[in-house]
Amino acid sequence: MSLNSSYASPDLIQELSRCESQLTDWLAGSERNAQLFARDPIAAMRAANLDLAEDTLRELEQITNSIARKIKQAA
């Protein structure tokens, strides 16, 4: 996972890197997992039981929402 550090805290990047292979395995485990991730990545990460702190998931959610807003504004 490659996140721009201007968006994400070093702790967030470290935590996402730590669980990357576990998430990849979970996504490859079923089409349903992949579909959930495509619809709602944060909910999928919760469902994958990655042992991520809720604060970490909230930070990621804030970043993804911010990026989505910027994309919509640019369109």
C-alpha positions in Angstrom: 0.0 0.0 0.0 1.4 3.3 -0.9 -0.1 6.3 0.8 1.1 9.9 0.4 2.5 10.8 3.8 1.0 14.3 3.5 -2.4 12.6 4.1 -1.6 9.9 6.5 0.2 9.8 9.8 3.3 7.6 10.1 1.4 5.3 12.5 -1.4 4.8 10.0 1.1 3.9 7.2 2.9 1.5 9.6 -0.4 -0.2 10.6 -1.6 -0.6 7.1 1.8 -2.0 6.0 1.6 -4.5 8.9 -1.7 -5.9 7.9 -1.3 -5.7 4.1 -0.6 -9.3 3.5 -3.4 -10.4 5.8 -5.9 -8.1 4.0 -4.6 -9.4 0.6 -5.2 -13.0 1.7 -8.7 -12.1 3.0 -9.6 -10.4 -0.3 -8.4 -13.3 -2.3 -10.4 -15.7 -0.1 -13.7 -14.9 -1.7 -15.4 -12.8 -4.3 -17.8 -11.6 -1.6 -14.8 -10.2 0.4 -13.6 -8.4 -2.8 -17.0 -7.0 -3.5 -17.4 -5.7 0.0 -14.0 -4.0 -0.2 -15.0 -2.4 -3.5 -18.2 -1.1 -2.0 -17.0 -0.1 1.5 -13.2 -0.5 2.1 -13.4 0.5 5.8 -16.3 -2.0 6.5 -14.3 -4.7 4.7 -11.2 -4.0 6.8 -13.3 -4.3 9.9 -14.8 -7.6 8.6 -11.4 -8.9 7.8 -10.5 -8.8 11.5 -7.1 -7.2 10.9 -6.6 -6.2 14.5 -6.5 -2.5 13.6 -7.4 0.0 16.3 -10.7 1.9 15.7 -8.7 5.2 15.8 -6.6 3.9 12.9 -9.7 2.9 10.9 -11.3 6.3 11.6 -8.2 8.1 10.4 -8.2 6.1 7.2 -11.9 6.8 6.7 -11.4 10.5 7.1 -8.6 10.4 4.5 -10.6 8.4 2.0 -13.6 10.7 2.5 -11.5 13.8 2.0 -10.0 12.3 -1.3 -13.5 11.4 -2.5 -14.7 15.0 -1.9 -11.8 16.4 -3.8 -12.5 14.1 -6.7 -16.1 15.1 -6.8 -15.3 18.8 -6.6 -12.8 18.4 -9.5 -15.3 16.6 -11.7 
